């Protein structure tokens, strides 16, 4: 009778430990996202030049006052 209880306690402990570890990792990734390096503008401009196109900075103002840049 004691063996099933030991197995159940171990299973609950393992589940709790794994849940805690996954929760910590997910929280860290949410609060501190991986920084991406900026795009290589020279390479992009060269690929656009093949089609006689050029890169331009664009800024849009949303209705709530936020400025959207691309």
ABEGO torsion letter per residue (X at the ends): XAAAAAAAAAAAAAAAAAAAAAAAAAAAAAABBBBBBBBBAAAAAAAAAAAGBBBBBBBBBBAAGBBBBX
